[in-house]
Amino acid sequence: MFHHIHPYPPFIPKTATKLIVGTLPPPRFTTGDLKEGDVHFCYGSRDGQLWPILNSIFNLNLDFETTPGAIAQRKEFLTQRGIGICDIVASAKREKVDASDLGMQDIDLRDVVKMLQQYPKIDTLLFTGGNSKNGPEYFFRRHLKTYKTNLELVSNDVPRVHEFLLPNSVRKIKTVSLTAPSGAANRAVGSLPAYRKMKEQFPDKTTIDFRIAQYAPYF
């Protein structure tokens, strides 16, 4: 059984008003067996789409390579934009060594609520996935139950928006469940009415273009 430990601590600038919440990076980031083009930082997989999406939205001219400079670029951007990253899964065990969320067992969650209490400027959580089993929203709902708190629906359109009252506080936090920035989610994207409508109007646009349009208003 492979013990899949999150390799990165939360990265939360003091300026943060938004917090990206996912699950775990691929196992190779835990073992250190990175591929050419990986960036040794959150969402740094060369196969992932979060940084290419943000690169396009903000014209960042990011490097996609395994160098300290590429890491520094991402940290600088997050700090300047007031965005933090705190994936909710601290560790999990796997029978098969892959990046599937469904393959996670014996899952240990980070205390994201406690993190929010320590950073009073954060008012929005950006989930990199929805409420499907072992997705970030799914785990966060489970996490909130330990605080006897639940998400309340604000908008059922994709991306779905919820809010909750931070425990021991009068502070409301908004959550946005973005379409996952992974190739594995492309089939789900293809079934979305909004994506089909976009393809009818602009046949050359791709699932990346769809995510760029979806993510831009929230970043």
C-alpha positions in Angstrom: 0.0 0.0 0.0 1.5 3.3 -1.1 1.3 6.1 1.5 0.6 9.2 -0.6 1.6 12.2 1.5 1.1 15.7 0.3 4.6 17.1 -0.5 3.8 20.8 0.0 2.6 22.8 3.0 -0.1 25.3 2.4 1.1 28.4 0.6 -1.0 31.3 2.0 0.2 34.9 1.6 -0.8 37.3 4.3 -2.6 39.2 1.4 -4.7 36.2 0.5 -8.5 36.8 -0.1 -8.9 33.6 -2.1 -7.8 30.0 -1.4 -7.4 27.3 -4.0 -8.5 23.9 -2.5 -7.8 20.6 -4.3 -6.8 17.1 -3.1 -3.3 15.7 -3.8 -0.7 16.1 -6.6 0.3 13.0 -8.5 2.3 10.4 -6.5 5.6 11.3 -8.3 5.6 14.7 -6.4 5.6 12.7 -3.2 8.4 10.4 -4.3 10.4 13.1 -6.0 10.4 11.3 -9.4 9.4 14.3 -11.4 9.1 14.3 -15.2 10.7 16.8 -17.5 8.4 19.9 -17.5 7.0 19.4 -14.0 7.3 22.3 -11.6 8.1 21.3 -8.1 5.2 23.2 -6.6 1.5 23.0 -6.1 -0.4 22.1 -9.3 3.0 21.7 -11.0 2.3 18.6 -13.0 3.1 19.0 -16.7 -0.2 17.3 -17.4 -2.2 19.7 -15.2 -4.1 22.7 -16.6 -4.4 25.1 -13.7 -1.2 27.0 -14.4 -1.7 27.0 -18.1 -5.2 28.5 -17.5 -3.8 31.2 -15.2 -0.9 31.8 -17.5 -3.5 32.5 -20.3 -5.8 34.6 -18.2 -3.1 36.9 -16.8 -0.5 36.7 -19.6 2.1 35.6 -17.1 4.7 34.2 -19.5 5.4 31.4 -17.0 8.2 28.9 -17.4 7.1 25.3 -17.4 10.2 23.5 -16.2 11.7 22.0 -13.1 13.6 25.0 -11.9 13.6 27.3 -8.8 12.8 30.2 -11.1 9.5 28.5 -12.2 8.5 28.1 -8.6 9.4 31.7 -7.8 7.2 32.9 -10.6 4.2 31.1 -9.3 4.7 32.3 -5.7 5.2 35.9 -6.8 1.9 35.7 -8.8 0.0 34.2 -5.9 1.3 36.8 -3.5 0.6 39.7 -5.8 -3.0 38.5 -6.5 -3.8 37.6 -2.9 -4.3 33.9 -3.7 -3.4 31.0 -1.4 -3.3 27.2 -1.9 -4.3 24.7 0.7 -5.2 21.3 -0.6 -7.6 19.6 1.8 -6.0 16.1 1.7 -2.9 15.7 4.0 -2.3 12.1 3.1 -4.0 9.0 1.7 -3.2 5.4 1.0 -3.4 3.7 -2.4 -3.4 0.1 -3.6 -2.6 1.4 -7.2 0.0 4.2 -7.4 -1.8 6.7 -9.6 -3.5 10.2 -9.2 -7.1 9.0 -9.1 -9.2 10.7 -6.4 -11.4 7.6 -6.2 -8.3 5.4 -5.5 -7.6 7.2 -2.2 -8.2 5.3 1.1 -7.6 6.0 4.8 -7.7 9.7 4.0 -6.4 12.3 6.5 -7.8 15.8 5.9 -6.2 19.1 6.7 -8.1 21.5 9.0 -9.0 24.1 6.4 -11.5 25.8 8.8 -8.6 26.4 11.2 -6.6 27.8 8.4 -9.4 30.2 7.5 -9.6 31.3 11.1 -5.9 32.3 11.0 -6.3 34.3 7.7 -9.1 36.8 8.2 -9.0 38.3 4.7 -9.9 35.1 2.9 -13.5 35.2 1.7 -13.6 32.7 -1.1 -12.6 29.1 -1.6 -11.9 27.9 -5.1 -12.4 24.1 -5.3 -10.5 22.5 -8.2 -13.3 20.0 -8.6 -16.9 19.4 -7.4 -18.9 17.2 -5.1 -18.2 13.8 -6.8 -16.7 11.2 -4.4 -13.3 12.2 -3.1 -13.4 15.5 -4.8 -12.4 18.7 -3.0 -16.0 19.9 -2.4 -16.9 16.4 -1.2 -14.1 16.4 1.4 -14.8 19.9 2.5 -18.5 19.1 3.1 -17.3 16.2 5.3 -14.8 18.5 7.0 -17.5 21.0 7.8 -19.7 18.4 9.4 -17.0 18.0 12.1 -17.7 21.7 12.9 -21.5 21.1 12.7 -21.7 23.4 9.7 -23.0 22.9 6.1 -22.7 24.5 2.7 -25.7 26.5 1.6 -26.4 26.7 -2.1 -26.2 30.1 -3.7 -26.1 29.1 -7.4 -26.7 25.7 -9.0 -25.2 26.8 -12.4 -21.7 25.4 -13.3 -19.5 26.3 -11.5 -21.7 25.9 -8.5 -21.5 28.5 -5.7 -22.2 27.9 -2.0 -21.5 29.8 1.2 -21.1 28.9 4.8 -20.7 30.7 8.1 -17.2 30.2 9.5 -17.5 28.5 12.9 -17.1 30.8 15.9 -17.4 33.8 13.6 -19.9 36.1 11.8 -17.8 35.8 8.6 -19.4 34.2 5.6 -17.1 32.4 3.1 -18.1 31.7 -0.5 -17.1 28.5 -2.3 -16.9 28.0 -6.0 -16.6 24.5 -7.4 -14.6 24.9 -10.6 -14.4 22.2 -13.3 -11.3 20.2 -12.4 -8.2 21.4 -14.3 -7.2 17.9 -15.3 -7.3 15.9 -18.5 -9.4 13.2 -16.7 -12.2 15.7 -16.4 -12.4 16.4 -20.1 -15.2 13.9 -20.7 -17.3 15.6 -18.0 -16.6 18.9 -19.7 -17.8 17.6 -23.0 -21.2 16.7 -21.6 -21.8 20.2 -20.2 -24.5 22.2 -22.0 -22.4 25.4 -21.7 -19.5 23.6 -23.4 -21.6 22.3 -26.2 -23.1 25.8 -26.8 -19.6 27.2 -26.9 -18.5 24.6 -29.5 -21.5 25.4 -31.7 -20.6 29.0 -31.7 -16.8 28.6 -31.8 -15.9 25.1 -33.2 -12.2 25.7 -32.8 -12.4 26.3 -29.0 -11.2 23.5 -26.7 -11.9 22.3 -23.2 -9.0 24.5 -22.0 -10.7 27.5 -23.6 -13.9 26.6 -21.7 -12.1 26.5 -18.4 -10.3 29.8 -19.1 -13.7 31.4 -19.6 -15.1 29.7 -16.4 -12.1 30.5 -14.2 -11.4 34.1 -15.2 -14.3 35.8 -13.2 -13.2 34.1 -10.0 -9.5 34.7 -10.1 
